[in-house]
Amino acid sequence: MENGKIVFEVEGGHALKGEITPQGAKNESLQILCAVLLTEEKITINNIPNIRDVNKLIDLLKSIGVTVNKLGPGSCEFIAKDIDIHYLETPEYEKQAASLRGSIMILGPLLARFGQAKIPRPGGDKIGRRRLDTHFLGFEKLGARFSFDSDNHFYNIDAHNLKGKYILLDEPSVTGTANIIMAAVMAKGKTTIYNAACEPYIQQLCKMLNRMGANISGAGSNLINIEGVEQLGGTTHTMLPDMIEVGSFIGMAAMTASEITIKNARIDQLGLIPGVFQRLGIKMEFRDDDIYIPAQDSYEIDRFIDGSMLTVADGPWPLFTPDLLSIVLVVATQARGTVLVHQKMFESRLFFVDKLIDMGAQIILCDPHRATVIGLDKQVALKGIKMTSPDIRAGVSLLIAALSANGISTIYNGEQIDRGYQNIDERLRALGAKIRRIE
């Protein structure tokens, strides 16, 4: 199933109806799963999304020696008692770790518990440069020494004597913050991380580590304090619903003029996400923890108070997440009005707009970071085309565009979508979507 063997065929123009429940959060699960390496005791994790990136990470953990027992759909127990640190020397490890960007987060726990680790240069999305400097500078501050072996592209890290330190991060990287927290939980003394990421995922990780016996305060702010402890124990943890799926489903409902209820959305953890979609003109009601979106024939983009054109930009949490900007861009193509989408954090995330233009959208790509979308107000439907998905989020954006388009769309490289969205075709068919998976 590797290398572009999965194709989604979508017949657009059908309204959807019904309830859909978001999967567990992809970006939370990658760091939570790595945290099982911090203890010999049993850790039970619930609401694990069944997606390619997460399953690859679980396979990697098994290879290192973690015992994984499946308890039910989305629930597993992990016991990291017999870890084989020498597995990191093998070609199999190099292949596994290089194919998965999330593998970088095994470093913090391994350094904390075993004082050593190594990793090949990781892979992942082609959405521009994503530096790992934040991780390594943080480890170095704690006393780790690392060398880059340019022959086999391996980073070797020695950390037999980690000591707490004041660390000012050069950027509020989510994975960088998570990795440094996990490295610091058993370091001697006090670690302070300033300019830390504030995402709900980091808050979830800190809650889990504290239940395991860590001493962390300040999660959810950009100043996190960690008092090192001797060892950590087991716990049970349940993943948040995936906020990117929630945003994707809001956008999908609007584009297809569908009446959809998003169940158990953890509205309290969504930050600006509902508000941004409301500014695009999408109506929604919060019913307990469900988001109800009525069928809307049209939706109008708000303007700023002085009458100027709305700009939607991304930024580190609690600002709007970059993972949903491609969804905003697609939804705006059928709105009434104009919006400037400003992707500040990754320089290649907007490079899928050519496919939307081929479908009939009116978009001006100003530069690699900015696109102006002139909404068609559903006066002209997009038309189905053949296209290829460049990354996870663009893939789902194109899928949403295809669901709203006239005719048949074919989306190649569908495994990009599988990396982040579990059984998306089955779940959309349950709402009435005409979508076929071809392998």
Beta strands, then each sheet from edge to edge (+ up, - down):
strand 1: 7-11
strand 2: 17-20
strand 3: 42-46
strand 4: 67-72
strand 5: 75-79
strand 6: 116-120
strand 7: 145-149
strand 8: 154-158
strand 9: 166-168
strand 10: 190-194
strand 11: 215-217
strand 12: 223-227
strand 13: 235-238
strand 14: 259-262
strand 15: 285-287
strand 16: 290-293
strand 17: 310-313
strand 18: 338-342
strand 19: 362-367
strand 20: 370-374
strand 21: 386-388
strand 22: 408-412
strand 23: 434-438
sheet 1: 21+ 22+ 1- 23+
sheet 2: 2+ 14+ 16- 15+
sheet 3: 4+ 5- 3+ 13+
sheet 4: 6+ 8- 7+
sheet 5: 9+ 10+ 12- 11+
sheet 6: 17+ 18+ 20- 19+
end
